[in-house]
Amino acid sequence: MGSTIEIIKKRKSVRTFETTPLTSEHLKQVNEYLKVAENLVGPLGRKARFEVIQIQNNVSDKGIKLGTYGFIKNHQGYIVGIMENTKMGLVEFGYIFEKFILFATELGIGTCWIGGTFNRNSFAKEINLSETDFIPCITPIGYAKEKQRLFDKTLRYVTKADNKKAWHELFFKSNFENPVSKEDVGDFAVPIEMVRLGPSASNKQPWRIIFSEDKNEFYFYLAHTPNYNKLGFDMQLIDIGIAMCHFELACKETKLDGRWTISDPGHKPQNEHTEYIISWVANK
Ligand SMILES: Cc1cc2nc3c(=O)[nH]c(=O)nc-3n(C[C@H](O)[C@H](O)[C@H](O)COP(=O)(O)O)c2cc1C
């Protein structure tokens, strides 16, 4: 793999694709990636499952019509993610699926996280789910159309996709009263910038990080968007997993060694919607 940091900077949601099918070489690489057990395990040990579905005119090989409510155009297939629907299951799913998204981005395959605007029932029929299986998200796959459709541009505008929050809104030193300044973070400037650039449901960017003064501990919080949890699962937990993925991969690339642990430091929350999720602790 090349520089993950560069891939994270490059990735953006693709909603309009070329009509060209994926090359057999790319399909092979995707299938091989998804066969490697290590690629399907989250940082806390849970396992996700993926299915690759190829489509023609929105209809799968099995003849099932798989809709994405017109948001996505000319995609050549889907990757469907399957995971248990539990709190930390969803967090780990975010981590595992985003790692795949970055892999696809590196190959030049366009993707778009889809958690809301697809027909969960028709996908469930396509892949035979067990009692505990749940489809948190899917992504269309294909090659990005160079010229963005007007609709894409409008959607990017409406969801403020190019509008990422500033550092001081997301990152804090020692407690939530103390917004970060760039000088405070030292070597961790790149890992937290990679968190900031991540995709999130409706681009809400609900991740908040407090780091300890010595920068040995980073506490990840979820700033829940009130009334967002309308689909029967908390999609924003996935966003935290995405943040973990970007943070960890950027740390690895910049030779910062650490591990994940759940141990609430007990800081005063930012408000009643902020929830502690997990910490990254430097290995010394
Ligand atoms: C968990 C999750 C669910 C998402 N669900 C949808 C969706 O249902 N439909 C859609 O068009 N985009 C969806 N997105 C894409 C976001 O709108 C997009 O990531 C965000 O606007 C930022 O833009 P970017 O990915 O280009 O950086 C989702 C993203 C995430 C992380």
The ligand as an SDF file (V2000), in Angstrom:
LIG
                    3D

 31 33  0  0  0  0  0  0  0  0999 V2000
  -22.0060    6.0930    7.9090 C   0  0  0  0  0  0  0  0  0  0  0  0
  -22.2410    6.9150    6.6750 C   0  0  0  0  0  0  0  0  0  0  0  0
  -23.4720    6.8560    6.0080 C   0  0  0  0  0  0  0  0  0  0  0  0
  -23.6930    7.5960    4.8350 C   0  0  0  0  0  0  0  0  0  0  0  0
  -24.9010    7.4670    4.1840 N   0  0  0  0  0  0  0  0  0  0  0  0
  -25.0910    8.1260    2.9960 C   0  0  0  0  0  0  0  0  0  0  0  0
  -26.3190    7.9320    2.2730 C   0  0  0  0  0  0  0  0  0  0  0  0
  -27.2090    7.1940    2.7060 O   0  0  0  0  0  0  0  0  0  0  0  0
  -26.4420    8.5610    1.0680 N   0  0  0  0  0  0  0  0  0  0  0  0
  -25.4780    9.3810    0.5560 C   0  0  0  0  0  0  0  0  0  0  0  0
  -25.6540    9.9140   -0.5460 O   0  0  0  0  0  0  0  0  0  0  0  0
  -24.2920    9.5880    1.2370 N   0  0  0  0  0  0  0  0  0  0  0  0
  -24.0850    8.9730    2.4370 C   0  0  0  0  0  0  0  0  0  0  0  0
  -22.8890    9.1450    3.1140 N   0  0  0  0  0  0  0  0  0  0  0  0
  -21.8120    9.9870    2.5470 C   0  0  0  0  0  0  0  0  0  0  0  0
  -21.6800   11.3410    3.2710 C   0  0  0  0  0  0  0  0  0  0  0  0
  -22.7270   12.2000    2.8970 O   0  0  0  0  0  0  0  0  0  0  0  0
  -20.3040   11.9620    2.9400 C   0  0  0  0  0  0  0  0  0  0  0  0
  -19.2900   11.1320    3.4630 O   0  0  0  0  0  0  0  0  0  0  0  0
  -20.1360   13.3610    3.5100 C   0  0  0  0  0  0  0  0  0  0  0  0
  -21.0570   14.2460    2.9340 O   0  0  0  0  0  0  0  0  0  0  0  0
  -18.7120   13.9090    3.3060 C   0  0  0  0  0  0  0  0  0  0  0  0
  -18.3470   13.9310    1.9480 O   0  0  0  0  0  0  0  0  0  0  0  0
  -17.0570   13.1460    1.4310 P   0  0  0  0  0  0  0  0  0  0  0  0
  -17.2900   11.6790    1.7120 O   0  0  0  0  0  0  0  0  0  0  0  0
  -16.9920   13.4350   -0.0290 O   0  0  0  0  0  0  0  0  0  0  0  0
  -15.8660   13.6620    2.2120 O   0  0  0  0  0  0  0  0  0  0  0  0
  -22.6610    8.4410    4.3100 C   0  0  0  0  0  0  0  0  0  0  0  0
  -21.4300    8.5060    4.9850 C   0  0  0  0  0  0  0  0  0  0  0  0
  -21.2060    7.7580    6.1360 C   0  0  0  0  0  0  0  0  0  0  0  0
  -19.8680    7.8080    6.8130 C   0  0  0  0  0  0  0  0  0  0  0  0
  1  2  1  0
  2  3  1  0
  2 30  2  0
  3  4  2  0
  4  5  1  0
  4 28  1  0
  5  6  2  0
  6  7  1  0
  6 13  1  0
  7  8  2  0
  7  9  1  0
  9 10  1  0
 10 11  2  0
 10 12  1  0
 12 13  2  0
 13 14  1  0
 14 15  1  0
 14 28  1  0
 15 16  1  0
 16 17  1  0
 16 18  1  0
 18 19  1  0
 18 20  1  0
 20 21  1  0
 20 22  1  0
 22 23  1  0
 23 24  1  0
 24 25  2  0
 24 26  1  0
 24 27  1  0
 28 29  2  0
 29 30  1  0
 30 31  1  0
M  END
$$$$
